[in-house]
Amino acid sequence: MRAVSFGIQIEPQFGFSWDEVRAIARDAEELGAAGLWVSDHLFLNATSERTDCLEAWSLLAGLTQVTKRLRLGTLVSCQSYRNPALLAKIAASVDVLSGGRLEFGIGAGWKQLEYEAYGYEFPSPGVRVEQLSETIEICKRMWGEEKATYHGNHYRIDAAQCMPKPAQRPLPMWIAGSKPRMMRVIAKHADAVNVGGFALPDVYAAAMRELETACRAIKRDPAEIRRSHFGPVLVAESQSRLDEIVRDLAARANVTPDVWLSRRAGQPVGTPDRVAEALRAYVKLGVSYLIPVFPYGYDRECLGVFAQQVIPQL
């Protein structure tokens, strides 16, 4: 079994400033994190017009210049938000800027509110998966060929150039999904899988069975695809500190602490021993990379406890 490594997920839509993200990235490097990941969203919700939301790829480009070791990735980039050829060009540039530290994460897209606000068409899930497949084909061709041509049902390129090429050959590809249709795309293209929806262990296990079925259909060894777990984590050094944080988070959400905790039933919430035990269920399912999302405002505190007191137990 692979050793367990970890990254940290940043949700720019929660209002992070550049200074906050930069400080978290520096902490992550010092604490031994393998990577820092950012979601690809345009805004949080219909009432977040005064909440900052740094654009994902611009944020990664900035992080390439203030980090030295951290791998940097999108978890995950929405294929709908950028022309596929432009996305290939952006990713190649970020990989070069980082000295070969990009993890290319991509998904089919889901947040209809953003699509409609920005004037993107929001087709059916099946069409979005087809578009994702074509986007991946275009990216791979542009990263590997001098002039790439591809004619699909949704996208096309003709003698498209991409220089410089990514520093990494190949560029690691992470794909998010859980449904059978997505698992077929993951089986064909992914170096690593991310199961969305904050999947609890039984749901995660079911998704991995789907992935194994998809891999067998194309005669690929599913062990070639790294398994990651992504989801909310709240960890505190002591029960008293945990209770204090929960009270604050519950007040933000205008609910009682008991209601706040009930909404997170099954998720890793607690002191280090309890959080380690919850995450051990995923490690038993083959997960070798943990990507926690800590509560906004407590990111650095939770990261320190997680790195120093949870990860050593795994």
C-alpha positions in Angstrom: 0.0 0.0 0.0 1.2 3.5 -0.8 2.1 5.9 2.0 -0.6 8.4 2.6 0.2 12.0 1.5 -2.0 15.0 1.8 -2.8 18.4 0.2 -5.1 21.2 1.1 -8.1 22.4 -0.9 -8.8 26.2 -1.2 -12.3 27.3 -2.2 -11.7 30.8 -3.6 -15.5 31.4 -3.7 -15.6 31.5 0.1 -13.9 34.9 0.0 -10.1 34.2 0.3 -7.8 37.2 -0.3 -4.5 36.7 -2.1 -2.6 37.3 1.1 -4.7 34.6 2.9 -4.0 32.0 0.1 -0.3 32.9 0.0 0.0 32.4 3.8 -1.8 29.0 3.6 0.5 27.9 0.8 3.6 28.8 2.8 2.3 26.9 5.8 1.5 23.9 3.6 5.1 23.8 2.3 6.5 24.1 5.8 4.2 21.4 7.2 5.0 18.8 4.5 1.9 19.0 2.4 2.2 17.4 -1.1 0.1 20.0 -2.8 -2.4 22.9 -2.8 -5.6 22.7 -4.8 -8.1 25.3 -5.8 -11.7 24.9 -7.0 -12.8 26.4 -10.2 -15.8 28.6 -9.5 -16.8 32.0 -10.5 -18.8 33.1 -7.5 -20.4 31.4 -4.5 -24.2 32.0 -4.7 -26.9 34.5 -5.7 -26.2 36.8 -2.7 -22.3 36.7 -2.8 -21.8 39.9 -4.9 -19.5 41.3 -2.2 -17.6 38.1 -1.6 -14.2 37.8 -3.4 -13.7 34.8 -5.7 -10.2 34.7 -7.3 -10.2 33.0 -10.7 -8.6 29.5 -10.4 -6.0 29.5 -13.0 -4.9 33.1 -12.3 -4.5 32.1 -8.7 -2.4 29.1 -9.6 -0.2 31.2 -11.8 0.4 33.5 -8.8 1.2 30.6 -6.5 3.9 29.3 -8.8 5.9 32.4 -7.9 5.6 32.2 -4.1 6.0 28.4 -3.6 9.0 26.2 -4.3 8.0 22.6 -3.7 4.2 22.4 -3.5 2.4 20.8 -6.4 -0.4 23.0 -7.6 -3.7 21.8 -9.0 -7.3 22.5 -9.9 -9.9 20.3 -8.1 -11.3 20.5 -10.6 -11.3 22.8 -13.5 -14.7 23.0 -15.3 -14.3 22.1 -18.9 -17.2 24.3 -19.9 -15.7 27.6 -18.7 -12.8 27.9 -21.2 -12.3 26.9 -24.8 -10.5 23.5 -24.7 -7.5 24.7 -26.8 -7.2 27.8 -24.5 -7.4 25.6 -21.4 -4.6 23.4 -22.8 -2.5 26.6 -23.4 -3.2 27.9 -19.9 -2.3 24.6 -18.2 0.9 24.3 -20.2 2.0 27.8 -19.2 1.2 27.2 -15.5 3.2 24.0 -15.6 6.2 25.9 -17.1 5.9 28.7 -14.6 5.8 26.3 -11.7 8.8 24.3 -13.0 6.7 21.2 -13.6 4.5 21.2 -10.5 1.0 21.3 -12.0 -1.6 18.6 -11.3 -4.2 19.0 -14.1 -7.6 18.4 -12.5 -10.7 18.5 -14.7 -14.4 17.7 -14.5 -17.6 18.0 -16.5 -19.0 20.9 -14.6 -22.2 21.1 -12.5 -22.9 24.5 -11.0 -25.9 25.7 -13.2 -26.1 29.0 -11.4 -22.7 30.0 -12.7 -23.3 28.8 -16.2 -26.5 30.8 -16.5 -25.0 34.0 -15.0 -22.0 33.9 -17.3 -23.9 33.0 -20.4 -22.7 29.4 -20.9 -25.0 26.8 -22.2 -25.9 24.2 -19.6 -26.5 21.0 -21.5 -27.6 17.6 -20.1 -25.1 15.6 -18.0 -24.5 13.2 -20.9 -23.5 16.0 -23.2 -21.3 17.6 -20.6 -19.5 14.2 -20.2 -19.0 14.0 -24.0 -17.6 17.6 -24.0 -15.3 16.6 -21.2 -14.0 13.7 -23.2 -13.3 15.9 -26.2 -11.7 18.5 -24.1 -9.2 15.9 -22.7 -8.5 14.7 -26.2 -7.7 18.2 -27.4 -5.5 19.0 -24.4 -3.5 15.8 -24.8 -3.0 16.4 -28.5 -1.9 20.0 -28.0 0.5 19.0 -25.3 2.1 16.3 -27.4 1.9 17.4 -31.1 3.5 20.4 -32.9 0.2 21.2 -34.6 -2.9 19.5 -33.3 -6.1 18.8 -35.2 -9.3 17.3 -33.7 -12.8 17.4 -35.0 -15.4 16.2 -32.4 -19.2 16.6 -32.1 -18.8 19.6 -29.8 -15.3 21.0 -30.2 -12.7 21.2 -33.0 -9.2 22.5 -33.5 -7.2 22.8 -36.7 -3.4 22.9 -36.7 -3.5 24.4 -33.2 -0.1 25.2 -31.7 0.9 25.1 -28.0 4.3 26.4 -27.1 5.8 26.1 -24.7 4.8 22.5 -24.1 4.2 21.5 -20.4 7.4 20.9 -18.5 6.1 17.5 -17.5 5.6 14.7 -20.0 2.9 13.6 -19.5 1.2 16.2 -17.4 -0.6 14.4 -14.5 -4.4 14.3 -15.0 -6.9 14.1 -12.2 -10.5 13.6 -13.2 -13.5 14.0 -10.8 -16.6 11.9 -11.0 -18.5 9.0 -9.6 -21.2 7.9 -12.0 -20.6 5.0 -14.5 -20.4 7.3 -17.5 -17.7 9.4 -15.8 -15.9 6.3 -14.6 -15.4 5.3 -18.2 -13.7 8.6 -18.9 -11.6 8.2 -15.8 -10.6 4.7 -16.7 -9.4 5.8 -20.1 -7.6 9.0 -19.2 -6.9 9.6 -15.5 -3.8 9.2 -13.5 -5.8 9.9 -10.4 -9.5 9.9 -9.4 -11.4 12.3 -7.3 -14.9 11.4 -6.1 -17.0 14.5 -5.7 -20.0 15.1 -3.4 -18.0 14.6 -0.2 -18.6 10.8 -0.5 -18.8 8.8 2.7 -17.0 5.5 2.8 -19.8 3.4 1.4 -20.4 5.7 -1.5 -16.7 5.9 -2.1 -16.5 2.2 -2.2 -19.3 1.9 -4.7 -17.6 4.5 -6.9 -14.4 2.5 -6.8 -16.3 -0.7 -7.9 -17.6 1.3 -10.9 -14.1 2.4 -11.7 -12.8 -1.2 -11.5 -15.6 -2.3 -13.8 -14.7 0.4 -16.3 -11.0 -0.4 -16.2 -11.7 -4.1 -16.8 -13.7 -3.2 -19.9 -10.7 -1.6 -21.5 -8.1 -4.0 -19.9 -6.5 -1.3 -17.7 -5.2 -2.1 -14.3 -7.2 0.0 -11.9 -4.2 0.2 -9.6 -2.6 2.6 -12.1 -5.1 5.2 -11.1 -4.3 6.9 -7.8 -7.2 7.2 -5.4 -7.8 10.5 -3.5 -10.3 11.5 -0.9 -11.6 15.1 -1.0 -14.0 16.5 1.6 -14.6 18.8 4.6 -12.5 18.2 7.7 -12.7 19.9 11.0 -9.9 19.0 13.5 -8.9 20.7 16.7 -6.3 19.9 19.3 -8.7 19.6 22.1 -12.5 19.0 22.7 -12.8 22.4 24.2 -11.2 24.1 21.2 -13.4 22.0 18.9 -16.6 23.1 20.7 -15.5 26.7 20.4 -15.0 26.4 16.6 -18.3 24.6 16.2 -20.1 27.3 18.1 -18.6 29.9 15.8 -19.4 28.0 12.6 -22.9 27.3 13.7 -23.5 31.0 14.5 -22.3 31.8 11.0 -24.8 29.4 9.5 -27.5 30.7 11.9 -28.1 27.2 13.4 -27.4 25.5 16.7 -24.1 23.6 17.2 -26.1 20.3 17.3 -27.7 21.1 14.0 -24.4 22.1 12.5 -22.9 18.8 13.6 -25.8 16.7 12.4 -25.4 18.1 8.9 -21.9 16.7 9.0 -22.7 13.3 10.2 -20.1 10.8 9.1 -17.6 13.5 8.1 -14.2 13.8 9.8 -15.0 16.2 12.7 -13.2 16.0 16.0 -9.9 15.8 17.8 -6.9 14.3 16.0 -7.6 10.7 17.1 -11.2 10.8 16.0 -10.4 12.4 12.6 -7.7 9.9 11.9 -10.1 7.1 12.6 -12.7 8.5 10.2 -10.1 8.9 7.5 -8.7 5.4 8.0 -11.9 4.1 6.4 -10.8 5.7 3.1 -7.3 4.5 3.4 -8.6 0.9 3.7 -10.4 1.5 0.3 -7.0 2.3 -1.3 -6.9 6.1 -0.8 -3.3 7.3 -0.8 -3.9 11.0 -1.1 -6.1 13.1 1.3 -7.3 16.5 0.3 -9.2 18.1 3.3 -11.3 21.3 3.0 -11.0 23.1 6.3 -13.6 25.6 7.5 -12.9 29.1 6.1 -11.1 31.2 8.6 -9.7 28.1 10.4 -7.7 26.8 7.5 -4.2 27.5 8.9 -5.1 26.2 12.4 -6.7 23.0 11.2 -3.9 22.5 8.7 -1.3 22.6 11.4 -3.1 20.1 13.6 -3.9 17.8 10.6 -0.3 17.7 9.4 1.3 17.2 12.8 -1.2 15.1 14.6 -3.5 13.3 12.1 -1.3 12.4 9.2 1.3 10.6 11.4 -1.4 8.2 12.5 -2.2 7.2 8.9 
